[in-house]
Amino acid sequence: MSKKYVLNNETASLPLSIPYEKELNASQWEVVRSADGPSLVLAGAGSGKTRTLVYRVAYLLEKGVRPEEILLVTFTNKAAQEMRSRVETLLQTQAKGLWCGTFHHIANRTLRTWGKPIGLDPDFGILDEEDSRDLLKACLKSLEHEAGSGTRLPKPAVIQGLLSFSANSRKTVAQTVAQHYPYLSQFIPFFEKLQKIYNERKRKTRSLDYDDLLSWWLDLLKRSDAVRENLTERFRYCLVDEYQDTNNLQHEIMRTLSSRHRNLLVVGDDAQSIYSFRAATIRNILDFPKDFPDCRMMRLETNYRSTGSILALANHS
């Protein structure tokens, strides 16, 4: 009689070498050990958000999760390097295979590896902010005659910000102008044509700007069933820091990537949001329980950074 084998993906119960309960407060330890499934952690300034995420990753690795099954997203390269270093220091070994970096870093890596199904060559170029503005200026110059003599167009930096906001908020140019640049409403047709020419020139030169990295990443996940199944199966645990600073595009990417295993842990401060001018929205935190009705909500409220008098003044204010 032939035997039937069943693949068991459950995390093995392994002894822990790190004294988590001694090195973390009760709230931090709760997040580290129980943030399975959709989890929202509301954490104020100085409450040990980074420490908690680092220990959560170390805990998962100690429990038998493979490094390549963990996606840890931060907002700066420095933060990513620091978190990886701290994980390796805790475990006293290298976390080879761990996906750790900014949204744009992970997008770049993903698109170069799996971008062919949407027509993207792995050797595409990346336009930084200055390169992007220079290309936009060239596109503007080619359209000057259409603006009409004597028409005073917005500065390239303003137009660049408008198009970037449109991409990151997943709204049309017309919607973006109506909601955030109403004083430029007469230029909507001009901006739409400029956007089309700008995108065409990027395609001809096989280049992406920073906003494209995120847009194409989501497009890849939506259009390629094979890539989406690969990545959603690969990433058993997704963790995101500073979630109050994410935009609609980033939120949708993380929702898609975590759709298979549903282990999405987001950490942020619901009283802090300073990047709305880049299309970041605090709604990603406030509406998280609506997007994930079964989410677990936890709080980190002990402040280790400020003195009692500073906290008293802040709370009073």
N, C-alpha and C positions, 0 to 999 in steps of 0.2 A: 504494500500500500504506500503510495507516494505521500510525502509530508507536505503540508502547506505552511509556508513561512509568511509572517506578517511583519511589516516594517514598523518599528516602534520609535516614534519621534519624541517621546516624553523625555524631559530632562532627567538625567540620572541623579540619584540622591547621593552626593559625595560629601565627605567631611570638609568643613570649612577651616582654612588656615588663618583667616583674618578675624580678629575679635570685634565684629561689627557692633555688637551691643555696647561695648566699652568705648568705641571710637566715635559713635554717633549718638545724637540725642534720640528720644523716643519717636519723634515725628519723622526724623530722617531715616531711622531704622525701619519704620513702617513702610516708607516708600521703597526702600531698597529691597525688602523681602516680599512685598505684596503688590507691586505695581504691574501685575499681569492684566491683560485685556486693555481696553481704552482707559487711560488714567490721566487725570488732570491734577497737577500739583501747583497750587497758588503759593508763591514764595516771595516775601518782601525782601527789601535790600538787606544784605548782610546776613541772610538766614542760612547760608551754606548750600545754595543751589548747585554750584559746581561740585562741591564735595559729595553731595548726595548722588549726583549723576555718575561721578567717578566710581563711587562705591557700588552703585547699582550695576554698572558694567562689570566690575570685578566680581561681584556676587554671581552674576549670570555665568561668567566664565568659570568660576569655581564650581558651579552647579552642573557644568558639562556642556553648556552652549558653546558652539564653535565661534571663534572670532569673526569669521566671514559671514555669520548669521546675524550679526549685530550692526545696525546703522546708527551712528551717533552724529547728529548734525548740530553745529554751532554757528555763530555769526562772524567769527574772525578766525584767520589762520592761526594767530597766536593762541587763542583759546583752544583750538583743536589740538595743537601741538602740546599745550600744557596738560590737557585732559588725557591724551594718550600716554604722555610721560608719567602722569600720576597713577594711571591704571597699571602700567608696567612696573612702577616702583612698588606699588602695593603687592602685586603678585610675584615680584622679583623674577620676571621673565618677560620677553617681548610678546606683544599681542599681535603677532603677524596675521594679516588677513582682516583685521578690524577695519570696517569702513567708517572713518572718522574725518570730518572736514566741514567746510562751509557748504551751503546749498550749491553755490556755483562750482566749487571743487568737485563735489559728487556728481553734479550734472555733466561737467566736462569729462570726467572719467567714464560715466555711463554712456554718453553719446559717442565717444571715441571707440568704445568696445562694442556697442550694440546699435549704433545709429544707421547702419546700412538699409534696414527695412524702410526708412523714411527718406532715403536718398542722400544721406549725409556721409561724406568721405571721412575716414578716421584722421586725416591730416588737415582738417579744417583749421583756419586761423581764427584768433580771438581778438576783437577790437576792444581796447581799453576805452575809458571814457573820453580821452583826448582824441584817439583814433576815430571813434564814433562821431564826435563833433566835427572833425575835419571832413569826414565823408558826408555828413549832413550839410555842411557848408557848401560842398561841391554840388550836392543835389539842389540846394537852394539857388545857387548861381544859375543852374540850368533852367530854373523856373521863374527867374526874375521878371521876364517879359510878360508872364501870365498874371503877375500881381498887379500890373498897371503902373504907369509912371506916376511918381509922387506918393505911391502907397508905402506907408511905413510899416514894414514887417517886424514881428517880434525878434528879439535877438536869438541866435542859434541855440544858446544855452537854455532859453525858455522853451523853445520848440522841442529840444532834446528831452527836457524834463517832462513835457506834456506827453510825448510819444512813449517814454519810459513808464509813466504812470498808467497809460492806457494798457500797455503790455502786462504790467504786474497786477493790475486790478482786474484784468480780463474783461475790460470794457472797450467799446468802440471809441474812436477819436471823438465822434460827435457826443457821445455820452460823457466822456471825460471833460470836454470843453464846457458842456452845459452845467456840469456839477462843480467844476473846480476852476475853470477859466472862462466864465461867462462874458467877460469883456473882450474875448477874442472870437466870439461866435461868428463874426462876418468872415473869418478865415477858415471855417470848417472844410469847405470843398478844397481849398488850397492845401491844408494840412493832410487831408486824405490822399491827395495826389502825390504830395511830397513823401508820405509814408510808403506808398506803393513804389515809387522810384528808389527810395532808400533801400527797401527790402530787395528789390531787383538787383541793385548794385552789389549788395552783400552776397547774394546768390552767385552772381557772375564771378566774384573774387573768392568764392568758397570761404566766406567769413561769417562769424556770428559775433554779435555784441553780448554784453553781460545779460541783458534781458532775454535774448534769444536762447541762451543756455537753459534757462528755466522753461521758456515756452516750448522749445523743441523737446525737452525732457518729458514734459507732460504729454506733448503730441505723440511722442514715441510710445508712452505707456498706453495711450488711448487707441492708437492705430495698429500696433503690433501685438496680437494676442500672444505670440510666442515669447516676446521680450517681457511683456507684462506678467505672464505666468512664471517665467524664469525668476524675475526679480521679487515678485510677491511671495514666491516659495522660498527664495534665498533668505530674505530678511525676516527672520522670526521675531526679532525685537527691533523696534524703531524708537529712538529717543531724540527729542528736540529741545534745545535750550532756548531761552529768551523768546518764548512763543508769542508774546505780546507784540513782537516786532516782525511777525510773519505777514505776508500779504495773501491775497486770495489764490494766487498761482502756487505759492509754496504750500498753502494749506491743502489744496486739491492734490498736489503731488504726494504729500504724506498720507492723505486719506487713501489714495490709490495703492501706494506701496504697502500699506499695512492692512489691506483688505482681506488677505488670505488668513494670516495668523491673528490679526486684530490686537497685537501687542504694541500699542502706540502710547508712549509716555511723553507728555509735553509738560514743560516747566516754564512758568512765567509769572510776572507780577501784574495783576489786574489793575494796579494803581499807577502803572508806569507805561507810557507809550509815546515815544518821541520821534518815530519815523513815519508818521502819517503822510509826510510830504513825499515819501517814496512808495506810497500805496500800502504801507503796513496798516493793519486794522485790528483794533482791540477786540472786535467781534469774534475773531478766531478763538479767543479764550472765553469770552462771555457766552458764545453760542456752542461751545464744545459739548456741553451736556445735551444740547438739542441734536447735534450731529451724531452723537454717540449716547443714546438714552441710557445705556447700561454702564456708563463710565463710572469709574471710582474717583472721587474727589478727595484730595488730601491737602493739608496746609503746612507750611514751614513758617512759623511765626516768631521764633526766637532770634533776636538780632544780636550778632556777635561783633558788629562793626562800630556801633555808636554807643555813647554813654547814656545813662538814664535821663539826664537833663535834655539831651538832644531828642531822644525818643519822646519825652513828655511834650516838648515843644511841637514836634511833628504831628503827634496824635491830636494835640489841641488845635493845631491849624487845620 
